[in-house]
Amino acid sequence: MYNNKIGVMVDSFRLDIYEGIKKAKEVGAQGIQIYAVSGFMDPDNLSKEKRKEILDYITSNGLEVSAICGDLGGHGFSVASDNPYKIEKSKKIMELAKDLNSKVVTTHIGVIPEDTESEKYKVMQAACEELGKFADSLGCYFAIETGPEKAETLKKFLDSLDSNGVRVNYDPANFVMVTGDDPVKGVYTLKDYIVHTHAKDGIMKKQVNPEVIYHYFAEGGIEDMRLEDYFIETPLGQGKVDFNNYIKALEDIGFNGYLTIEREVGDSPEKDIREAVVFLSKLLNN
């Protein structure tokens, strides 16, 4: 028996925030992650009163906010000229997270280079240093989502930072689908940094440089790339993530936080999420 909680990325239901919250309760989740970059949940659009109203609605449904998704897209924090805006926006998102009683903001920061002396590496370092120190000041975490690079590369980057505020949102499927890294082994590599996880599954069909994949996500247009030729996201238990050993690894390192279901594709997200809750519940109760 494990002590993890089950969360749901509320936007995966493709409903408005209030209907999504009700649906999360209905499917049996204990918490929700909310995308808060644009639209209704953009922090620039939410007064203190509105934030309290949303939090009250969440808690009245017996839920809590496992994390806020603050992914600003593009090339993450790897382009120096983009970073002043992205850093200030990320700080606002962290303040929103705190107002919603959450300590975690998740995001992609771009593909971390292997060359620690490269200009791109230093640009990403500087941005994360500033955001990490701001997170420290709030008692929050700015959590980098796994995926673009192998676990060892991400650990080296995190070890180089001079703050405790930058941590990891662990997505095992991104390792399987993009880098080919072992998501079970990666848990032990990143054990000191994991503060939130995504429950997602997938299959790699053809290996490709992760830089190519994430450039496509940032800008598109790379030879009209068909992502389904390289990887596919699957319902939980139908891909290559070894969930039994993955959950055990999380327990081994003392992580008892959220496994937050993220379903980014498919025609029946609610059905897939319901089945994912059942799948995880069985695993956690073994």
Protein Blocks (a to p, Z undefined) as FASTA:
>chain_A
ZZbdcdddfklnopafklmmmmmmmnopabdcdddfbgjllmklpcfklmmmmmmmmmmn
opacfbdcfbeghnljmbfklmmmmmmmmmmmmmmmmmnopabdcddebjadfblmbmkl
mmmmmmmmmmmmmmmmnopacdddehjbcfklmmmmmmmpccfkbccdddfklmmmmnop
afklmmmmmmmmmcbdcddddddfbdcdfklmmmmmmngoiopiafklmbccddehiamb
dfklmmmmmmmnopabdcddddfedjblmlmmmmmmmmmmmmmmZZ
